[in-house]
Amino acid sequence: MVEHEGLDLPALQRFLSESGVGLDGELRAELISGGKSNLTYGIFDDTSKWVLRRPPTAGLTPSAHDVAREFRITSALQDSGVPVARTVALCEDDAVMGAPFTVVEHIDGRVIRSKDDLDTLTDDEITGCTDELVRIIAALHNVDFVAVGLGELGRPDGYVTRQVKLWAGQWGRVKTRELPDLDRLHATLADAIPESPAPSIVHGDYRIDNTILDKNDASKIAAVVDWELSTLGDPLTDLALMCVYRHPALDDVLGFPAAWTSSRLPADNDLVQRYAVASGREIAHWDFYMGLAYFKLAVIAEGINHRWRVGATIGEGFDKAGEAVPALVAAGLDAVKGAFS
């Protein structure tokens, strides 16, 4: 039997059987992603396949690997109109496999991560996929989070203020150099915090590669994935980060030519217009939200650069992340020029 890091298949088989999951034969596993986040495995018996997620075995960041939170959110969204994988089992007992883990259905579809992946789609498929991406994030933001049982998911009051403070604090922990322009961007944001619209569920990391497209129809999204950063907050922060991810610097942050930066996709202002129509929301104080999203991504990039410099990354593609930071900060400063108008 192949051994997988952080995975005890006999223990998992016992747990699933005791949880009432019908199994046909011994469980096997394949690594889907060792990832920069949670470990993700395909789990299968002789007739069925599931996906298991658990935190890494080392280097945990508080609140960044909360698979139980992810499970509860996707469970609540099962009949909401937002496509998510069917939830199967949650284990919060570390004694079973050393950490909490979740099991959900396996979605047989396509994940579009790179520009090469995107180039397998026709222009019509890309148009249909983009329309569906915008429709779904708008639908998520319009979910009645109290009605689906997620009223205690987060603290929406003061969300944006806390975000500005959070990412400034994170910069202080990961910076490898002084960047006065970043400090200036932070100060501008801190002085321009707007009144937020009505709160919503916020995904926190929404773009094409955090979805699974239907295997046969790229204009349909079979499931939205990676909900570990989801909370209750300001929906415009979700929209702005999705738009900022269109910046070419994302290629350096991720370490490869990303699908979401491709010129074949709509520009950020086009995405905003489509969202406004799909959601029925007013898009106010947009300069501020874009500046905040650029600030956040710049700090994330510096965090990757910090880990690469101290030898805490595994694999390739991390060496360019630091180069993205000044470009992202400059874009953020350009965005907030109108934040006080």
Phi and psi restraints in degrees (value plus and minus 20) as a CYANA .aco file:
   2 VAL   PHI     -90.6   -50.6
   2 VAL   PSI     114.0   154.0
   3 GLU   PHI    -112.0   -72.0
   3 GLU   PSI     116.7   156.7
   4 HIS   PHI    -140.5  -100.5
   4 HIS   PSI     116.9   156.9
   5 GLU   PHI     -77.0   -37.0
   5 GLU   PSI     107.5   147.5
   6 GLY   PHI      53.9    93.9
   6 GLY   PSI      -5.5    34.5
   7 LEU   PHI    -151.3  -111.3
   7 LEU   PSI     103.4   143.4
   8 ASP   PHI    -136.7   -96.7
   8 ASP   PSI      77.1   117.1
   9 LEU   PHI     -84.6   -44.6
   9 LEU   PSI     -61.7   -21.7
  10 PRO   PHI     -80.1   -40.1
  10 PRO   PSI     -60.8   -20.8
  11 ALA   PHI     -85.7   -45.7
  11 ALA   PSI     -59.6   -19.6
  12 LEU   PHI     -85.2   -45.2
  12 LEU   PSI     -60.3   -20.3
  13 GLN   PHI     -81.9   -41.9
  13 GLN   PSI     -62.4   -22.4
  14 ARG   PHI     -83.6   -43.6
  14 ARG   PSI     -65.0   -25.0
  15 PHE   PHI     -82.0   -42.0
  15 PHE   PSI     -66.4   -26.4
  16 LEU   PHI     -85.8   -45.8
  16 LEU   PSI     -59.8   -19.8
  17 SER   PHI     -82.1   -42.1
  17 SER   PSI     -64.6   -24.6
  18 GLU   PHI     -88.3   -48.3
  18 GLU   PSI     -41.5    -1.5
  19 SER   PHI    -107.6   -67.6
  19 SER   PSI     -19.3    20.7
  20 GLY   PHI      67.0   107.0
  20 GLY   PSI      -5.6    34.4
  21 VAL   PHI    -104.7   -64.7
  21 VAL   PSI     100.8   140.8
  22 GLY   PHI     -89.8   -49.8
  22 GLY   PSI     106.2   146.2
  23 LEU   PHI    -138.6   -98.6
  23 LEU   PSI     127.1   167.1
  24 ASP   PHI    -145.4  -105.4
  24 ASP   PSI      70.7   110.7
  25 GLY   PHI      72.5   112.5
  25 GLY   PSI    -199.2  -159.2
  26 GLU   PHI     -94.2   -54.2
  26 GLU   PSI     128.1   168.1
  27 LEU   PHI     -97.3   -57.3
  27 LEU   PSI     122.5   162.5
  28 ARG   PHI    -145.1  -105.1
  28 ARG   PSI     149.1   189.1
  29 ALA   PHI    -165.0  -125.0
  29 ALA   PSI     133.9   173.9
  30 GLU   PHI    -160.3  -120.3
  30 GLU   PSI     119.6   159.6
  31 LEU   PHI     -93.3   -53.3
  31 LEU   PSI     104.4   144.4
  32 ILE   PHI    -111.8   -71.8
  32 ILE   PSI     -64.2   -24.2
  33 SER   PHI    -175.7  -135.7
  33 SER   PSI     105.7   145.7
  34 GLY   PHI    -100.2   -60.2
  34 GLY   PSI     -45.0    -5.0
  35 GLY   PHI      33.2    73.2
  35 GLY   PSI     150.5   190.5
  36 LYS   PHI    -109.6   -69.6
  36 LYS   PSI     -18.0    22.0
  37 SER   PHI    -152.9  -112.9
  37 SER   PSI    -141.1  -101.1
  38 ASN   PHI     -98.4   -58.4
  38 ASN   PSI     133.7   173.7
  39 LEU   PHI     -95.5   -55.5
  39 LEU   PSI     114.3   154.3
  40 THR   PHI    -148.0  -108.0
  40 THR   PSI     105.9   145.9
  41 TYR   PHI    -144.2  -104.2
  41 TYR   PSI     123.5   163.5
  42 GLY   PHI    -104.5   -64.5
  42 GLY   PSI     108.6   148.6
  43 ILE   PHI    -137.3   -97.3
  43 ILE   PSI     111.5   151.5
  44 PHE   PHI    -167.5  -127.5
  44 PHE   PSI     131.3   171.3
  45 ASP   PHI    -132.7   -92.7
  45 ASP   PSI    -171.0  -131.0
  46 ASP   PHI     -98.2   -58.2
  46 ASP   PSI     -34.8     5.2
  47 THR   PHI    -152.4  -112.4
  47 THR   PSI     -38.9     1.1
  48 SER   PHI    -150.0  -110.0
  48 SER   PSI     141.7   181.7
  49 LYS   PHI    -158.5  -118.5
  49 LYS   PSI     121.5   161.5
  50 TRP   PHI    -152.9  -112.9
  50 TRP   PSI     155.6   195.6
  51 VAL   PHI    -143.4  -103.4
  51 VAL   PSI     109.5   149.5
  52 LEU   PHI    -132.0   -92.0
  52 LEU   PSI     115.7   155.7
  53 ARG   PHI    -147.2  -107.2
  53 ARG   PSI     117.8   157.8
  54 ARG   PHI    -167.4  -127.4
  54 ARG   PSI     139.5   179.5
  55 PRO   PHI     -84.5   -44.5
  55 PRO   PSI     139.6   179.6
  56 PRO   PHI     -78.8   -38.8
  56 PRO   PSI     139.9   179.9
  57 THR   PHI    -101.5   -61.5
  57 THR   PSI     -28.9    11.1
  58 ALA   PHI    -174.6  -134.6
  58 ALA   PSI     143.9   183.9
  59 GLY   PHI      49.9    89.9
  59 GLY   PSI      15.7    55.7
  60 LEU   PHI     -90.8   -50.8
  60 LEU   PSI     120.9   160.9
  61 THR   PHI    -129.1   -89.1
  61 THR   PSI     106.2   146.2
  62 PRO   PHI     -72.1   -32.1
  62 PRO   PSI     113.5   153.5
  63 SER   PHI      53.0    93.0
  63 SER   PSI     -26.2    13.8
  64 ALA   PHI    -110.0   -70.0
  64 ALA   PSI     -25.4    14.6
  65 HIS   PHI    -151.9  -111.9
  65 HIS   PSI      15.3    55.3
  66 ASP   PHI    -102.3   -62.3
  66 ASP   PSI      64.4   104.4
  67 VAL   PHI     -89.8   -49.8
  67 VAL   PSI     -49.3    -9.3
  68 ALA   PHI     -85.4   -45.4
  68 ALA   PSI     -60.8   -20.8
  69 ARG   PHI     -81.3   -41.3
  69 ARG   PSI     -65.6   -25.6
  70 GLU   PHI     -77.0   -37.0
  70 GLU   PSI     -63.3   -23.3
  71 PHE   PHI     -84.2   -44.2
  71 PHE   PSI     -63.9   -23.9
  72 ARG   PHI     -86.5   -46.5
  72 ARG   PSI     -58.1   -18.1
  73 ILE   PHI     -85.5   -45.5
  73 ILE   PSI     -69.1   -29.1
  74 THR   PHI     -87.8   -47.8
  74 THR   PSI     -51.0   -11.0
  75 SER   PHI     -83.2   -43.2
  75 SER   PSI     -62.3   -22.3
  76 ALA   PHI     -88.7   -48.7
  76 ALA   PSI     -46.5    -6.5
  77 LEU   PHI    -112.3   -72.3
  77 LEU   PSI     -13.9    26.1
  78 GLN   PHI     -73.3   -33.3
  78 GLN   PSI     -61.9   -21.9
  79 ASP   PHI    -136.2   -96.2
  79 ASP   PSI      10.3    50.3
  80 SER   PHI    -112.8   -72.8
  80 SER   PSI     -31.2     8.8
  81 GLY   PHI      74.2   114.2
  81 GLY   PSI     -29.0    11.0
  82 VAL   PHI    -115.5   -75.5
  82 VAL   PSI      98.9   138.9
  83 PRO   PHI     -92.1   -52.1
  83 PRO   PSI     104.2   144.2
  84 VAL   PHI    -159.0  -119.0
  84 VAL   PSI     139.1   179.1
  85 ALA   PHI     -87.0   -47.0
  85 ALA   PSI     126.6   166.6
  86 ARG   PHI     -87.9   -47.9
  86 ARG   PSI     107.8   147.8
  87 THR   PHI     -99.5   -59.5
  87 THR   PSI     122.2   162.2
  88 VAL   PHI    -136.1   -96.1
  88 VAL   PSI     -71.7   -31.7
  89 ALA   PHI    -177.4  -137.4
  89 ALA   PSI     125.8   165.8
  90 LEU   PHI    -144.8  -104.8
  90 LEU   PSI     109.9   149.9
  91 CYS   PHI    -140.0  -100.0
  91 CYS   PSI      98.2   138.2
  92 GLU   PHI    -126.6   -86.6
  92 GLU   PSI     -13.0    27.0
  93 ASP   PHI    -112.7   -72.7
  93 ASP   PSI      87.8   127.8
  94 ASP   PHI     -80.9   -40.9
  94 ASP   PSI     -40.9    -0.9
  95 ALA   PHI     -87.3   -47.3
  95 ALA   PSI     -43.0    -3.0
  96 VAL   PHI     -91.4   -51.4
  96 VAL   PSI     -68.5   -28.5
  97 MET   PHI    -165.2  -125.2
  97 MET   PSI       1.1    41.1
  98 GLY   PHI      68.0   108.0
  98 GLY   PSI     -28.5    11.5
  99 ALA   PHI    -188.3  -148.3
  99 ALA   PSI     140.0   180.0
 100 PRO   PHI     -82.5   -42.5
 100 PRO   PSI     133.2   173.2
 101 PHE   PHI    -172.2  -132.2
 101 PHE   PSI     140.7   180.7
 102 THR   PHI    -147.8  -107.8
 102 THR   PSI     133.5   173.5
 103 VAL   PHI    -149.4  -109.4
 103 VAL   PSI     107.3   147.3
 104 VAL   PHI    -151.2  -111.2
 104 VAL   PSI     149.0   189.0
 105 GLU   PHI     -84.7   -44.7
 105 GLU   PSI     130.8   170.8
 106 HIS   PHI    -103.9   -63.9
 106 HIS   PSI     110.3   150.3
 107 ILE   PHI    -120.0   -80.0
 107 ILE   PSI      98.8   138.8
 108 ASP   PHI    -107.0   -67.0
 108 ASP   PSI      71.8   111.8
 109 GLY   PHI    -169.6  -129.6
 109 GLY   PSI    -181.1  -141.1
 110 ARG   PHI    -136.4   -96.4
 110 ARG   PSI     117.1   157.1
 111 VAL   PHI    -130.9   -90.9
 111 VAL   PSI     104.3   144.3
 112 ILE   PHI    -122.4   -82.4
 112 ILE   PSI      78.0   118.0
 113 ARG   PHI    -120.6   -80.6
 113 ARG   PSI     -64.8   -24.8
 114 SER   PHI    -127.5   -87.5
 114 SER   PSI     148.1   188.1
 115 LYS   PHI     -81.6   -41.6
 115 LYS   PSI     -55.6   -15.6
 116 ASP   PHI     -82.1   -42.1
 116 ASP   PSI     -60.7   -20.7
 117 ASP   PHI     -80.7   -40.7
 117 ASP   PSI     -64.7   -24.7
 118 LEU   PHI     -83.7   -43.7
 118 LEU   PSI     -53.5   -13.5
 119 ASP   PHI     -92.4   -52.4
 119 ASP   PSI     -24.2    15.8
 120 THR   PHI    -100.8   -60.8
 120 THR   PSI     -29.2    10.8
 121 LEU   PHI    -118.8   -78.8
 121 LEU   PSI     126.1   166.1
 122 THR   PHI     -98.6   -58.6
 122 THR   PSI     147.7   187.7
 123 ASP   PHI     -80.2   -40.2
 123 ASP   PSI     -60.8   -20.8
 124 ASP   PHI     -84.5   -44.5
 124 ASP   PSI     -58.8   -18.8
 125 GLU   PHI     -86.1   -46.1
 125 GLU   PSI     -59.9   -19.9
 126 ILE   PHI     -84.6   -44.6
 126 ILE   PSI     -61.4   -21.4
 127 THR   PHI     -81.5   -41.5
 127 THR   PSI     -66.3   -26.3
 128 GLY   PHI     -84.6   -44.6
 128 GLY   PSI     -60.0   -20.0
 129 CYS   PHI     -85.2   -45.2
 129 CYS   PSI     -63.9   -23.9
 130 THR   PHI     -83.5   -43.5
 130 THR   PSI     -63.5   -23.5
 131 ASP   PHI     -78.3   -38.3
 131 ASP   PSI     -60.9   -20.9
 132 GLU   PHI     -90.6   -50.6
 132 GLU   PSI     -58.4   -18.4
 133 LEU   PHI     -78.2   -38.2
 133 LEU   PSI     -65.5   -25.5
 134 VAL   PHI     -88.9   -48.9
 134 VAL   PSI     -61.8   -21.8
 135 ARG   PHI     -79.5   -39.5
 135 ARG   PSI     -60.5   -20.5
 136 ILE   PHI     -92.4   -52.4
 136 ILE   PSI     -60.8   -20.8
 137 ILE   PHI     -87.5   -47.5
 137 ILE   PSI     -53.5   -13.5
 138 ALA   PHI     -85.7   -45.7
 138 ALA   PSI     -61.1   -21.1
 139 ALA   PHI     -83.4   -43.4
 139 ALA   PSI     -60.4   -20.4
 140 LEU   PHI     -79.7   -39.7
 140 LEU   PSI     -66.1   -26.1
 141 HIS   PHI     -87.8   -47.8
 141 HIS   PSI     -37.8     2.2
 142 ASN   PHI    -118.9   -78.9
 142 ASN   PSI     -18.0    22.0
 143 VAL   PHI     -86.2   -46.2
 143 VAL   PSI     115.5   155.5
 144 ASP   PHI     -96.5   -56.5
 144 ASP   PSI      76.2   116.2
 145 PHE   PHI     -88.0   -48.0
 145 PHE   PSI     -45.9    -5.9
 146 VAL   PHI     -90.3   -50.3
 146 VAL   PSI     -64.6   -24.6
 147 ALA   PHI     -82.4   -42.4
 147 ALA   PSI     -53.3   -13.3
 148 VAL   PHI    -110.0   -70.0
 148 VAL   PSI     -15.5    24.5
 149 GLY   PHI      70.4   110.4
 149 GLY   PSI       0.0    40.0
 150 LEU   PHI    -133.0   -93.0
 150 LEU   PSI       4.1    44.1
 151 GLY   PHI     -84.4   -44.4
 151 GLY   PSI     -40.8    -0.8
 152 GLU   PHI    -122.8   -82.8
 152 GLU   PSI      -5.7    34.3
 153 LEU   PHI     -86.0   -46.0
 153 LEU   PSI     -54.2   -14.2
 154 GLY   PHI    -180.9  -140.9
 154 GLY   PSI    -191.4  -151.4
 155 ARG   PHI    -136.2   -96.2
 155 ARG   PSI      70.9   110.9
 156 PRO   PHI     -87.1   -47.1
 156 PRO   PSI     -49.0    -9.0
 157 ASP   PHI     -84.9   -44.9
 157 ASP   PSI     108.5   148.5
 158 GLY   PHI      55.1    95.1
 158 GLY   PSI      -4.1    35.9
 159 TYR   PHI     -79.2   -39.2
 159 TYR   PSI     -67.4   -27.4
 160 VAL   PHI     -87.0   -47.0
 160 VAL   PSI     -60.9   -20.9
 161 THR   PHI     -78.2   -38.2
 161 THR   PSI     -63.6   -23.6
 162 ARG   PHI     -87.0   -47.0
 162 ARG   PSI     -54.9   -14.9
 163 GLN   PHI     -83.2   -43.2
 163 GLN   PSI     -64.9   -24.9
 164 VAL   PHI     -80.1   -40.1
 164 VAL   PSI     -65.0   -25.0
 165 LYS   PHI     -87.3   -47.3
 165 LYS   PSI     -61.6   -21.6
 166 LEU   PHI     -79.1   -39.1
 166 LEU   PSI     -68.7   -28.7
 167 TRP   PHI     -95.8   -55.8
 167 TRP   PSI     -46.3    -6.3
 168 ALA   PHI     -86.8   -46.8
 168 ALA   PSI     -61.7   -21.7
 169 GLY   PHI     -84.8   -44.8
 169 GLY   PSI     -58.4   -18.4
 170 GLN   PHI     -85.3   -45.3
 170 GLN   PSI     -57.9   -17.9
 171 TRP   PHI     -78.3   -38.3
 171 TRP   PSI     -62.4   -22.4
 172 GLY   PHI     -81.5   -41.5
 172 GLY   PSI     -47.4    -7.4
 173 ARG   PHI    -104.2   -64.2
 173 ARG   PSI     -49.3    -9.3
 174 VAL   PHI    -132.8   -92.8
 174 VAL   PSI     -27.7    12.3
 175 LYS   PHI     -83.7   -43.7
 175 LYS   PSI     121.0   161.0
 176 THR   PHI    -128.4   -88.4
 176 THR   PSI     -20.7    19.3
 177 ARG   PHI    -182.4  -142.4
 177 ARG   PSI     145.6   185.6
 178 GLU   PHI    -106.4   -66.4
 178 GLU   PSI     112.7   152.7
 179 LEU   PHI    -149.9  -109.9
 179 LEU   PSI      72.5   112.5
 180 PRO   PHI     -75.5   -35.5
 180 PRO   PSI     -53.2   -13.2
 181 ASP   PHI     -84.9   -44.9
 181 ASP   PSI     -55.1   -15.1
 182 LEU   PHI     -86.6   -46.6
 182 LEU   PSI     -61.8   -21.8
 183 ASP   PHI     -81.1   -41.1
 183 ASP   PSI     -56.9   -16.9
 184 ARG   PHI     -87.7   -47.7
 184 ARG   PSI     -60.3   -20.3
 185 LEU   PHI     -82.4   -42.4
 185 LEU   PSI     -63.8   -23.8
 186 HIS   PHI     -80.5   -40.5
 186 HIS   PSI     -65.4   -25.4
 187 ALA   PHI     -82.6   -42.6
 187 ALA   PSI     -60.2   -20.2
 188 THR   PHI     -83.7   -43.7
 188 THR   PSI     -64.2   -24.2
 189 LEU   PHI     -83.1   -43.1
 189 LEU   PSI     -63.5   -23.5
 190 ALA   PHI     -82.1   -42.1
 190 ALA   PSI     -48.3    -8.3
 191 ASP   PHI    -111.3   -71.3
 191 ASP   PSI     -22.7    17.3
 192 ALA   PHI    -147.5  -107.5
 192 ALA   PSI       2.1    42.1
 193 ILE   PHI     -85.8   -45.8
 193 ILE   PSI     101.4   141.4
 194 PRO   PHI    -107.0   -67.0
 194 PRO   PSI     149.8   189.8
 195 GLU   PHI     -95.1   -55.1
 195 GLU   PSI     108.0   148.0
 196 SER   PHI     -98.0   -58.0
 196 SER   PSI     133.7   173.7
 197 PRO   PHI     -92.2   -52.2
 197 PRO   PSI    -198.8  -158.8
 198 ALA   PHI     -75.8   -35.8
 198 ALA   PSI     117.4   157.4
 199 PRO   PHI     -90.0   -50.0
 199 PRO   PSI     142.4   182.4
 200 SER   PHI    -168.2  -128.2
 200 SER   PSI     154.0   194.0
 201 ILE   PHI     -88.3   -48.3
 201 ILE   PSI     111.8   151.8
 202 VAL   PHI    -133.8   -93.8
 202 VAL   PSI     106.7   146.7
 203 HIS   PHI     -89.8   -49.8
 203 HIS   PSI     -68.4   -28.4
 204 GLY   PHI      75.7   115.7
 204 GLY   PSI     -27.6    12.4
 205 ASP   PHI    -181.8  -141.8
 205 ASP   PSI      30.2    70.2
 206 TYR   PHI    -114.1   -74.1
 206 TYR   PSI     100.4   140.4
 207 ARG   PHI    -184.3  -144.3
 207 ARG   PSI     159.1   199.1
 208 ILE   PHI     -79.9   -39.9
 208 ILE   PSI     -56.2   -16.2
 209 ASP   PHI     -99.4   -59.4
 209 ASP   PSI     -22.6    17.4
 210 ASN   PHI    -123.5   -83.5
 210 ASN   PSI       8.6    48.6
 211 THR   PHI    -152.6  -112.6
 211 THR   PSI     142.5   182.5
 212 ILE   PHI    -136.7   -96.7
 212 ILE   PSI     100.1   140.1
 213 LEU   PHI    -101.9   -61.9
 213 LEU   PSI     130.3   170.3
 214 ASP   PHI     -75.3   -35.3
 214 ASP   PSI     119.4   159.4
 215 LYS   PHI     -80.4   -40.4
 215 LYS   PSI     -52.7   -12.7
 216 ASN   PHI    -129.3   -89.3
 216 ASN   PSI     -32.3     7.7
 217 ASP   PHI    -161.5  -121.5
 217 ASP   PSI      82.9   122.9
 218 ALA   PHI     -88.5   -48.5
 218 ALA   PSI     -32.3     7.7
 219 SER   PHI    -103.6   -63.6
 219 SER   PSI     -21.5    18.5
 220 LYS   PHI    -134.4   -94.4
 220 LYS   PSI     115.6   155.6
 221 ILE   PHI    -122.3   -82.3
 221 ILE   PSI      99.8   139.8
 222 ALA   PHI     -96.9   -56.9
 222 ALA   PSI     -53.3   -13.3
 223 ALA   PHI    -183.4  -143.4
 223 ALA   PSI     123.1   163.1
 224 VAL   PHI    -114.2   -74.2
 224 VAL   PSI     114.1   154.1
 225 VAL   PHI    -143.0  -103.0
 225 VAL   PSI     158.8   198.8
 226 ASP   PHI      39.9    79.9
 226 ASP   PSI      48.6    88.6
 227 TRP   PHI    -118.3   -78.3
 227 TRP   PSI      -8.6    31.4
 228 GLU   PHI     -87.2   -47.2
 228 GLU   PSI     -39.4     0.6
 229 LEU   PHI    -117.8   -77.8
 229 LEU   PSI     -17.4    22.6
 230 SER   PHI     -87.7   -47.7
 230 SER   PSI     126.3   166.3
 231 THR   PHI    -180.4  -140.4
 231 THR   PSI    -193.1  -153.1
 232 LEU   PHI    -118.0   -78.0
 232 LEU   PSI     111.3   151.3
 233 GLY   PHI    -192.2  -152.2
 233 GLY   PSI    -173.5  -133.5
 234 ASP   PHI    -108.6   -68.6
 234 ASP   PSI      96.0   136.0
 235 PRO   PHI     -80.8   -40.8
 235 PRO   PSI     -46.8    -6.8
 236 LEU   PHI     -90.2   -50.2
 236 LEU   PSI     -40.6    -0.6
 237 THR   PHI     -88.2   -48.2
 237 THR   PSI     -55.7   -15.7
 238 ASP   PHI     -85.0   -45.0
 238 ASP   PSI     -67.3   -27.3
 239 LEU   PHI     -82.7   -42.7
 239 LEU   PSI     -63.6   -23.6
 240 ALA   PHI     -85.3   -45.3
 240 ALA   PSI     -61.3   -21.3
 241 LEU   PHI     -85.9   -45.9
 241 LEU   PSI     -59.2   -19.2
 242 MET   PHI     -78.1   -38.1
 242 MET   PSI     -60.3   -20.3
 243 CYS   PHI     -90.9   -50.9
 243 CYS   PSI     -61.9   -21.9
 244 VAL   PHI     -84.4   -44.4
 244 VAL   PSI     -52.3   -12.3
 245 TYR   PHI     -80.8   -40.8
 245 TYR   PSI     -34.9     5.1
 246 ARG   PHI     -94.9   -54.9
 246 ARG   PSI     -31.8     8.2
 247 HIS   PHI     -85.3   -45.3
 247 HIS   PSI     118.8   158.8
 248 PRO   PHI     -76.4   -36.4
 248 PRO   PSI     -44.6    -4.6
 249 ALA   PHI     -83.2   -43.2
 249 ALA   PSI     -37.9     2.1
 250 LEU   PHI     -79.8   -39.8
 250 LEU   PSI     -50.3   -10.3
 251 ASP   PHI     -77.6   -37.6
 251 ASP   PSI     -64.0   -24.0
 252 ASP   PHI     -91.0   -51.0
 252 ASP   PSI     -54.5   -14.5
 253 VAL   PHI     -84.3   -44.3
 253 VAL   PSI     -64.1   -24.1
 254 LEU   PHI    -103.7   -63.7
 254 LEU   PSI     -43.7    -3.7
 255 GLY   PHI      70.0   110.0
 255 GLY   PSI      -6.0    34.0
 256 PHE   PHI    -180.8  -140.8
 256 PHE   PSI     143.2   183.2
 257 PRO   PHI     -87.8   -47.8
 257 PRO   PSI      87.0   127.0
 258 ALA   PHI     -99.4   -59.4
 258 ALA   PSI     123.9   163.9
 259 ALA   PHI     -78.6   -38.6
 259 ALA   PSI     -59.6   -19.6
 260 TRP   PHI     -91.9   -51.9
 260 TRP   PSI     -33.0     7.0
 261 THR   PHI    -114.1   -74.1
 261 THR   PSI     -20.3    19.7
 262 SER   PHI     -83.6   -43.6
 262 SER   PSI     121.8   161.8
 263 SER   PHI     -90.3   -50.3
 263 SER   PSI     -29.0    11.0
 264 ARG   PHI     -96.7   -56.7
 264 ARG   PSI     -33.5     6.5
 265 LEU   PHI    -113.9   -73.9
 265 LEU   PSI     138.8   178.8
 266 PRO   PHI     -83.3   -43.3
 266 PRO   PSI     132.2   172.2
 267 ALA   PHI     -87.9   -47.9
 267 ALA   PSI     143.0   183.0
 268 ASP   PHI     -81.4   -41.4
 268 ASP   PSI     -58.5   -18.5
 269 ASN   PHI     -86.7   -46.7
 269 ASN   PSI     -49.2    -9.2
 270 ASP   PHI     -87.8   -47.8
 270 ASP   PSI     -62.4   -22.4
 271 LEU   PHI     -80.5   -40.5
 271 LEU   PSI     -60.6   -20.6
 272 VAL   PHI     -83.7   -43.7
 272 VAL   PSI     -63.8   -23.8
 273 GLN   PHI     -83.5   -43.5
 273 GLN   PSI     -61.1   -21.1
 274 ARG   PHI     -84.3   -44.3
 274 ARG   PSI     -59.6   -19.6
 275 TYR   PHI     -85.2   -45.2
 275 TYR   PSI     -61.9   -21.9
 276 ALA   PHI     -78.8   -38.8
 276 ALA   PSI     -61.4   -21.4
 277 VAL   PHI     -88.2   -48.2
 277 VAL   PSI     -66.0   -26.0
 278 ALA   PHI     -88.6   -48.6
 278 ALA   PSI     -54.5   -14.5
 279 SER   PHI    -114.2   -74.2
 279 SER   PSI     -45.2    -5.2
 280 GLY   PHI      55.3    95.3
 280 GLY   PSI      -6.8    33.2
 281 ARG   PHI    -113.1   -73.1
 281 ARG   PSI     128.0   168.0
 282 GLU   PHI    -100.0   -60.0
 282 GLU   PSI     116.9   156.9
 283 ILE   PHI    -121.7   -81.7
 283 ILE   PSI      71.1   111.1
 284 ALA   PHI    -127.1   -87.1
 284 ALA   PSI     135.1   175.1
 285 HIS   PHI      36.0    76.0
 285 HIS   PSI      18.6    58.6
 286 TRP   PHI     -84.4   -44.4
 286 TRP   PSI     -52.8   -12.8
 287 ASP   PHI     -77.5   -37.5
 287 ASP   PSI     -64.6   -24.6
 288 PHE   PHI     -81.7   -41.7
 288 PHE   PSI     -67.8   -27.8
 289 TYR   PHI     -84.4   -44.4
 289 TYR   PSI     -58.2   -18.2
 290 MET   PHI     -87.1   -47.1
 290 MET   PSI     -61.2   -21.2
 291 GLY   PHI     -80.4   -40.4
 291 GLY   PSI     -61.9   -21.9
 292 LEU   PHI     -84.1   -44.1
 292 LEU   PSI     -61.2   -21.2
 293 ALA   PHI     -86.0   -46.0
 293 ALA   PSI     -60.5   -20.5
 294 TYR   PHI     -84.0   -44.0
 294 TYR   PSI     -59.9   -19.9
 295 PHE   PHI     -79.5   -39.5
 295 PHE   PSI     -67.3   -27.3
 296 LYS   PHI     -81.5   -41.5
 296 LYS   PSI     -66.8   -26.8
 297 LEU   PHI     -87.7   -47.7
 297 LEU   PSI     -54.0   -14.0
 298 ALA   PHI     -82.6   -42.6
 298 ALA   PSI     -61.5   -21.5
 299 VAL   PHI     -88.8   -48.8
 299 VAL   PSI     -59.6   -19.6
 300 ILE   PHI     -79.8   -39.8
 300 ILE   PSI     -64.5   -24.5
 301 ALA   PHI     -81.8   -41.8
 301 ALA   PSI     -61.1   -21.1
 302 GLU   PHI     -86.5   -46.5
 302 GLU   PSI     -53.1   -13.1
 303 GLY   PHI     -83.6   -43.6
 303 GLY   PSI     -61.4   -21.4
 304 ILE   PHI     -84.1   -44.1
 304 ILE   PSI     -62.6   -22.6
 305 ASN   PHI     -80.5   -40.5
 305 ASN   PSI     -61.8   -21.8
 306 HIS   PHI     -81.1   -41.1
 306 HIS   PSI     -67.5   -27.5
 307 ARG   PHI     -84.8   -44.8
 307 ARG   PSI     -56.7   -16.7
 308 TRP   PHI     -86.2   -46.2
 308 TRP   PSI     -60.8   -20.8
 309 ARG   PHI     -87.2   -47.2
 309 ARG   PSI     -49.5    -9.5
 310 VAL   PHI    -115.8   -75.8
 310 VAL   PSI     -12.3    27.7
 311 GLY   PHI      55.7    95.7
 311 GLY   PSI       8.1    48.1
 312 ALA   PHI    -124.2   -84.2
 312 ALA   PSI      -2.5    37.5
 313 THR   PHI    -131.9   -91.9
 313 THR   PSI     132.7   172.7
 314 ILE   PHI    -139.2   -99.2
 314 ILE   PSI     107.5   147.5
 315 GLY   PHI      77.3   117.3
 315 GLY   PSI    -186.4  -146.4
 316 GLU   PHI    -132.0   -92.0
 316 GLU   PSI     150.7   190.7
 317 GLY   PHI      76.8   116.8
 317 GLY   PSI     -10.7    29.3
 318 PHE   PHI    -121.2   -81.2
 318 PHE   PSI     -33.0     7.0
 319 ASP   PHI     -94.8   -54.8
 319 ASP   PSI     -34.2     5.8
 320 LYS   PHI    -119.0   -79.0
 320 LYS   PSI     -28.2    11.8
 321 ALA   PHI     -78.6   -38.6
 321 ALA   PSI     -59.9   -19.9
 322 GLY   PHI     -82.3   -42.3
 322 GLY   PSI     -50.5   -10.5
 323 GLU   PHI     -89.2   -49.2
 323 GLU   PSI     -41.5    -1.5
 324 ALA   PHI     -95.4   -55.4
 324 ALA   PSI     -43.1    -3.1
 325 VAL   PHI     -81.2   -41.2
 325 VAL   PSI     -73.3   -33.3
 326 PRO   PHI     -78.5   -38.5
 326 PRO   PSI     -58.2   -18.2
 327 ALA   PHI     -85.3   -45.3
 327 ALA   PSI     -59.6   -19.6
 328 LEU   PHI     -88.9   -48.9
 328 LEU   PSI     -60.0   -20.0
 329 VAL   PHI     -84.2   -44.2
 329 VAL   PSI     -63.1   -23.1
 330 ALA   PHI     -81.6   -41.6
 330 ALA   PSI     -60.6   -20.6
 331 ALA   PHI     -86.2   -46.2
 331 ALA   PSI     -56.6   -16.6
 332 GLY   PHI     -85.3   -45.3
 332 GLY   PSI     -63.2   -23.2
 333 LEU   PHI     -84.0   -44.0
 333 LEU   PSI     -58.5   -18.5
 334 ASP   PHI     -84.7   -44.7
 334 ASP   PSI     -58.1   -18.1
 335 ALA   PHI     -85.6   -45.6
 335 ALA   PSI     -59.2   -19.2
 336 VAL   PHI    -105.3   -65.3
 336 VAL   PSI     -15.2    24.8
 337 LYS   PHI     -75.1   -35.1
 337 LYS   PSI     -52.1   -12.1
 338 GLY   PHI    -119.6   -79.6
 338 GLY   PSI      -7.6    32.4
 339 ALA   PHI     -86.3   -46.3
 339 ALA   PSI     -42.8    -2.8
 340 PHE   PHI    -120.9   -80.9
 340 PHE   PSI     -20.3    19.7
